[in-house]
Amino acid sequence: MSDTGVPARRSAVYLLDQILGEGRLMSELMGAGVLDKLPVEDRARAARLAQDTLRGLERADRLLQKHLNKYPPLTVRNALRVGTVELCQGAAAHGVVNAMVELVSRHNRLGHLKGLTNAVLRKIAADGPDAWNALRSPRLPKWLRGPLVQAWGPEAMTAMEAAHFAGAPLDLTAKNDVAAVAAATGGTVLPTGSVRVQEPGQVSAMPGFAAGEWWVQDAAAALPVQILGPQPGESVLDLCAAPGGKTMQLAAAGADVTAVDDSAGRMARVKENLARTGLKARLIVEDARETTGQYDAILLDAPCSATGTIRRHPDLPHAKDGSEFADLIDLQAQLIDHAWSLLKPGGRMVFCTCSLLPDEGEVQVDEALARHADIQSDEAALDRPGVDAAWRTTEGGLRLRPDFWPDLGGMDGFYMVCLRKTA
């Protein structure tokens, strides 16, 4: 990181301005290259500071409101938030306060607030860390918390929020040898066969990355392909395939894979990952609802609210407001119906979403079962190593939540089901 830490901190504040002020997603900002001019260390530092601040936003605001008569403009408020989170995580007060004062003083319109910044952060440095640890885990915004409490209950919601606040370790899927990947990366093998690394550092510098021996994929996200059980030589359609983790799983199993996604940019990443791992798949850029053909098996990882990934993407509940969810739910139903028309009699399809909302999982499948006389849930497909019986749902799927595996570091929220087409 740069000597003063100002470039990384300024970039973190800019990310927060865009997310909290403009409703933009971190992935969108990173994809647009907003941090590309920074050195690699500063880039990683800026992203981490922004994510840590988003995770601890409620705590930071509770501490700051004691020292503010009124909220300053968003950029200064975000600088105070970043500084508060850093101080409460144990960063040296001198460095944090000086960097944030410098950051604000350089701002064309807000430089006059450098004195406020200095005074508030010095007070936070004095009493913030102890007060921070006494506060509850930050809660999700009401627009999302309400439906999730209704679905899973207040106790489960509190546990999920604790998991979100804790963040996520790095999970890897091995191309071949799970034990060798765990040994090389210093990771542990999870009950379902993923490798979990607690302190990964720079991913591309980790042993085995360049050689294509593994790829990054949350343990929950690796389960749908395991449940589909692809066989060598089977024709398998991977719909909504990007960024390609499941495509690589299917190819590594020896299936004849056709991967479809409507984003050329995201599909370019799939192509890169396949090249790195030496795996093969047929890639098609098109709307999944336009796909044709007949397949032995289909994986439909449908576009969804992504509410199951908040522990890794803490910007989601702050950049979104739920207004697009109804359209996503309608799209999921369309995709299920179209994908079903592409499945051979006797074939199987796994439908999955990285969502915590039953409307994007359990309810979606209940309705599909009612629409199609030739669909039945294949509950035997769920008999996989590490799959807990408590995760099973009444319509025959699996419900995963961030608060599961608390002693191991949690998992993404996910829903998945294996549906078989009666001949």
C-alpha positions in Angstrom: 0.0 0.0 0.0 1.1 3.6 -0.6 3.0 5.3 2.3 0.1 7.5 3.4 -2.7 5.1 2.6 -4.6 8.0 1.1 -5.1 6.6 -2.5 -6.6 3.3 -1.2 -8.7 5.1 1.3 -9.9 7.6 -1.2 -10.9 4.8 -3.6 -12.7 3.0 -0.8 -14.7 6.2 -0.1 -15.4 6.6 -3.8 -16.7 3.0 -4.0 -19.0 3.7 -1.0 -20.2 7.0 -2.6 -21.2 5.0 -5.7 -22.8 2.1 -3.9 -24.7 4.1 -1.2 -25.3 7.2 -3.2 -25.9 5.8 -6.8 -27.1 2.3 -6.1 -24.2 0.7 -8.1 -22.9 -2.7 -7.3 -19.2 -3.4 -6.4 -18.9 -6.0 -9.2 -20.2 -3.4 -11.7 -17.7 -0.8 -10.5 -14.7 -3.2 -10.5 -15.7 -4.4 -14.0 -15.7 -0.8 -15.2 -12.1 -0.5 -14.0 -12.6 2.2 -11.4 -9.6 0.9 -9.4 -7.4 -0.2 -12.4 -5.0 2.8 -12.0 -4.1 1.8 -8.5 -1.1 -0.5 -7.7 -2.3 -4.1 -7.0 -1.9 -3.7 -3.2 -3.8 -0.5 -3.0 -6.5 -1.9 -5.2 -7.0 -4.9 -2.9 -6.9 -2.6 0.1 -9.5 -0.3 -1.2 -11.9 -3.1 -2.0 -11.4 -4.7 1.4 -11.9 -1.3 3.2 -15.2 -0.7 1.3 -16.4 -4.2 2.0 -15.5 -4.1 5.7 -17.3 -0.7 6.0 -20.4 -2.0 4.3 -20.4 -5.0 6.7 -20.0 -2.8 9.7 -22.1 0.1 8.4 -24.8 0.0 11.2 -22.1 -0.1 13.9 -20.1 2.7 12.4 -23.2 4.9 12.1 -24.2 4.2 15.7 -20.8 5.3 16.9 -20.7 8.4 14.7 -24.1 9.7 15.5 -22.9 10.4 19.1 -20.4 12.9 17.7 -22.4 14.5 14.9 -25.2 17.1 15.3 -26.2 16.5 11.7 -24.9 14.2 9.0 -22.3 15.8 6.7 -22.4 15.3 2.9 -22.1 11.7 1.8 -18.4 11.7 0.8 -17.4 13.1 4.2 -19.8 10.7 6.0 -18.2 7.8 4.1 -14.7 8.9 5.0 -15.8 9.0 8.6 -17.3 5.5 8.3 -14.1 4.0 6.7 -12.0 5.7 9.4 -14.3 4.4 12.2 -14.2 0.8 10.9 -10.4 0.9 10.6 -10.0 2.4 14.1 -12.3 -0.2 15.6 -10.5 -3.0 13.8 -7.3 -1.9 15.5 -5.5 0.3 13.0 -3.1 2.9 14.3 -5.1 6.1 15.2 -2.4 8.5 14.0 -2.3 7.0 10.5 -6.0 6.7 10.1 -6.9 10.2 11.3 -4.2 11.9 9.3 -5.1 10.1 6.1 -8.8 10.8 6.4 -8.2 14.5 7.3 -5.9 14.8 4.2 -8.4 13.0 2.0 -11.2 15.5 3.0 -8.9 18.5 2.9 -8.1 17.8 -0.8 -11.7 17.7 -1.8 -12.7 20.8 -3.9 -16.0 21.5 -2.2 -15.7 19.7 1.2 -12.2 20.7 2.3 -13.6 23.0 5.0 -14.9 19.9 6.8 -11.4 18.6 7.6 -11.6 20.0 11.1 -14.8 18.1 11.8 -13.2 14.9 10.4 -10.2 15.3 12.6 -12.3 16.0 15.8 -14.8 13.2 15.2 -12.2 10.5 14.4 -10.0 11.4 17.4 -13.1 10.9 19.6 -13.7 7.5 17.8 -10.1 6.5 18.4 -10.5 7.1 22.1 -13.7 5.3 22.8 -14.8 3.5 19.6 -13.1 0.1 19.8 -14.6 -0.9 23.1 -18.0 0.4 22.1 -17.8 -1.3 18.7 -17.4 -4.8 20.3 -20.5 -4.2 22.5 -22.8 -3.6 19.5 -25.0 -6.2 17.9 -24.2 -7.7 14.5 -25.4 -5.2 11.9 -28.9 -5.9 10.6 -30.0 -6.1 7.0 -32.0 -3.1 5.6 -35.7 -3.5 6.5 -36.8 -4.1 2.9 -34.9 -7.4 2.9 -34.9 -8.3 6.6 -38.7 -8.3 6.8 -39.3 -11.0 4.1 -36.4 -13.1 5.5 -37.6 -13.0 9.1 -41.0 -14.1 7.7 -39.4 -17.0 5.9 -36.9 -18.3 8.5 -37.8 -16.6 11.8 -36.0 -14.0 13.9 -33.5 -16.5 15.5 -32.3 -17.7 12.1 -32.2 -14.1 10.8 -29.9 -13.1 13.7 -27.6 -16.1 13.0 -27.5 -15.2 9.3 -26.6 -11.6 10.0 -23.8 -12.8 12.3 -22.5 -14.8 9.3 -22.8 -11.8 7.0 -20.8 -9.7 9.4 -18.1 -12.3 9.7 -17.5 -12.4 6.0 -16.4 -15.4 4.0 -13.3 -17.5 3.6 -12.2 -18.6 0.2 -13.5 -21.9 -1.2 -11.9 -23.8 -4.0 -13.1 -26.6 -6.3 -10.4 -29.0 -7.3 -10.1 -30.1 -10.9 -8.9 -33.6 -9.9 -7.1 -34.2 -6.6 -8.9 -32.5 -3.6 -6.3 -33.6 -1.0 -3.4 -32.3 -3.1 -5.1 -28.9 -3.6 -5.8 -28.7 0.2 -2.2 -29.5 0.9 -0.7 -27.1 -1.6 -3.0 -24.1 -0.5 -3.0 -24.8 3.2 -6.7 -25.3 3.1 -9.0 -27.9 4.7 -11.4 -30.3 3.0 -15.0 -29.5 3.8 -17.6 -32.3 4.3 -18.9 -31.8 0.7 -15.5 -31.9 -0.9 -14.6 -28.3 -1.4 -11.3 -26.9 -0.1 -11.6 -23.9 2.3 -8.7 -21.5 2.7 -9.0 -19.0 5.7 -6.3 -16.5 4.8 -5.8 -16.8 1.0 -3.9 -13.6 0.0 -3.8 -12.9 -3.7 -5.7 -15.7 -5.5 -3.7 -15.7 -8.7 -0.5 -16.1 -6.7 -1.7 -19.2 -4.9 -0.2 -22.6 -5.6 -2.0 -24.4 -8.4 -3.9 -21.4 -9.9 -1.7 -20.9 -12.9 -1.6 -24.6 -13.6 -5.4 -24.7 -13.5 -5.6 -27.3 -10.7 -8.6 -25.5 -9.1 -11.0 -22.6 -9.3 -12.7 -20.3 -6.8 -16.3 -21.5 -6.0 -18.2 -21.3 -2.7 -18.9 -24.7 -1.2 -22.7 -24.2 -1.6 -22.3 -23.2 -5.2 -20.4 -26.5 -5.9 -23.3 -28.7 -4.7 -25.8 -28.3 -7.7 -23.4 -30.1 -10.1 -22.8 -32.8 -7.6 -26.5 -33.4 -7.3 -26.9 -33.4 -11.1 -24.3 -36.1 -11.2 -23.0 -35.6 -14.8 -21.6 -38.7 -16.4 -18.8 -39.1 -19.0 -20.2 -38.5 -22.5 -23.6 -37.2 -21.5 -24.9 -34.1 -23.3 -25.3 -31.5 -20.6 -26.7 -28.0 -21.0 -25.4 -25.3 -18.6 -27.8 -22.4 -18.8 -26.9 -18.9 -17.4 -23.4 -20.3 -17.2 -21.1 -17.4 -16.4 -18.8 -17.0 -14.6 -18.2 -20.7 -15.3 -17.5 -22.6 -12.0 -20.3 -25.1 -12.7 -19.3 -25.3 -16.4 -15.8 -26.4 -15.3 -17.3 -28.9 -12.8 -19.4 -30.4 -15.6 -16.4 -30.6 -18.0 -14.1 -32.1 -15.4 -16.7 -34.9 -15.0 -16.2 -35.7 -18.6 -19.6 -34.5 -19.9 -20.2 -33.0 -23.3 -21.0 -29.5 -22.1 -22.8 -26.7 -23.9 -22.7 -23.5 -21.9 -25.1 -20.6 -22.6 -25.1 -17.1 -21.2 -26.4 -13.8 -22.6 -23.4 -11.7 -21.5 -20.4 -11.7 -24.0 -18.2 -10.1 -21.3 -19.0 -12.7 -18.7 -18.6 -15.4 -21.2 -15.1 -14.2 -22.0 -14.3 -15.0 -18.4 -15.7 -18.5 -18.8 -13.4 -19.0 -21.9 -10.4 -17.8 -19.9 -11.1 -20.1 -17.0 -11.6 -23.1 -19.3 -8.3 -22.3 -21.0 -6.5 -22.0 -17.6 -7.8 -25.3 -16.5 -7.5 -27.1 -19.8 -11.2 -28.0 -19.8 -13.5 -28.0 -22.8 -17.1 -26.8 -23.3 -19.1 -25.4 -26.2 -19.8 -21.7 -25.5 -22.8 -19.9 -26.9 -23.7 -16.2 -26.2 -27.5 -15.9 -26.3 -30.6 -15.5 -24.2 -31.2 -18.9 -22.5 -34.9 -18.7 -23.6 -33.7 -18.9 -27.2 -31.6 -22.1 -26.7 -32.6 -25.1 -28.8 -31.6 -28.8 -28.8 -32.2 -31.9 -26.7 -30.0 -32.8 -23.7 -29.5 -35.7 -21.3 -29.2 -33.3 -18.3 -29.6 -29.6 -17.7 -28.2 -27.2 -15.1 -30.2 -24.0 -14.7 -28.5 -21.6 -12.4 -31.1 -18.9 -12.8 -30.6 -15.2 -12.5 -31.8 -14.2 -9.0 -31.6 -11.7 -6.2 -28.2 -13.0 -5.1 -29.3 -12.5 -1.5 -27.5 -15.7 -0.6 -24.1 -14.1 -1.3 -24.3 -11.1 1.0 -21.5 -12.4 3.3 -19.1 -12.1 0.2 -21.0 -9.2 -1.4 -22.0 -6.8 1.4 -22.9 -4.1 -1.1 -26.0 -6.0 -2.4 -28.5 -5.0 0.3 -27.4 -1.4 0.1 -27.2 -1.0 -3.6 -30.6 -2.7 -4.3 -34.1 -2.2 -2.9 -35.9 -5.3 -4.1 -37.8 -3.5 -6.8 -36.5 -5.9 -9.5 -37.2 -9.1 -7.7 -40.7 -9.7 -9.2 -39.3 -9.5 -12.7 -36.5 -12.0 -11.7 -39.1 -14.4 -10.3 -41.1 -14.3 -13.5 -37.9 -14.8 -15.6 -37.0 -17.9 -13.5 -40.4 -19.4 -14.3 -39.9 -18.8 -18.0 -36.5 -20.3 -17.9 -37.7 -23.4 -16.1 -40.5 -23.9 -18.6 -38.1 -23.4 -21.6 -35.3 -25.6 -20.2 -37.8 -28.4 -19.5 -38.7 -28.4 -23.3 -35.0 -29.1 -24.0 -34.7 -32.1 -21.7 -35.0 -35.6 -23.1 -37.6 -38.0 -21.6 -36.0 -39.6 -18.5 -33.5 -36.8 -18.3 -32.9 -34.6 -15.2 -32.5 -31.0 -14.5 -31.1 -29.1 -11.5 -32.7 -25.8 -10.9 -30.8 -23.5 -8.4 -30.6 -20.0 -7.2 -28.1 -18.2 -4.9 -31.1 -16.7 -3.1 -32.5 -16.8 0.5 -36.0 -16.0 -0.7 -38.5 -18.9 -0.9 -40.1 -17.3 -3.9 -36.9 -17.9 -5.8 -36.6 -21.5 -4.6 -39.2 -23.6 -2.8 -42.2 -21.7 -4.1 -40.8 -21.6 -7.7 -40.5 -25.4 -7.7 -43.9 -26.0 -6.1 -45.4 -24.0 -9.0 -43.3 -25.8 -11.6 -44.5 -29.2 -10.3 -48.1 -27.9 -10.6 -47.6 -26.6 -14.2 -45.9 -29.8 -15.6 -47.4 -33.3 -15.3 -44.1 -34.9 -16.3 -41.9 -33.4 -13.5 -41.0 -35.2 -10.3 -38.4 -34.3 -7.7 -35.5 -36.8 -7.5 -34.8 -36.8 -3.8 -32.3 -39.7 -4.2 -30.0 -37.2 -6.0 -29.6 -35.3 -2.8 -27.8 -38.2 -1.2 -24.3 -36.7 -1.4 -21.4 -36.7 1.0 -21.7 -33.9 3.6 -25.3 -33.1 2.8 -27.2 -32.7 6.0 -30.7 -34.2 6.2 -31.9 -31.0 7.9 -31.2 -29.1 4.7 -33.9 -31.0 2.8 -37.2 -29.3 1.9 -40.8 -30.6 1.6 -40.9 -30.3 -2.2 -37.7 -32.3 -2.5 -34.9 -29.7 -2.7 -32.1 -28.4 -0.5 -32.1 -25.1 1.4 -28.7 -23.8 2.4 -28.2 -20.7 4.5 -25.2 -18.6 5.6 -25.6 -19.6 9.2 -25.1 -23.3 8.4 -21.6 -24.7 9.2 -21.0 -22.0 11.8 -17.9 -23.7 13.2 -16.5 -24.1 9.7 -17.0 -20.5 8.5 -20.5 -20.7 7.0 -21.7 -21.0 3.4 -23.6 -19.0 0.8 -27.3 -19.1 0.8 -28.6 -21.4 -1.9 -31.6 -23.3 -3.1 -31.3 -26.4 -5.4 -33.5 -29.3 -6.6 -33.1 -32.1 -9.0 -36.1 -32.6 -11.2 -36.6 -35.7 -13.4 -38.6 -35.9 -16.6 -40.9 -38.9 -16.5 -40.7 -40.8 -19.8 
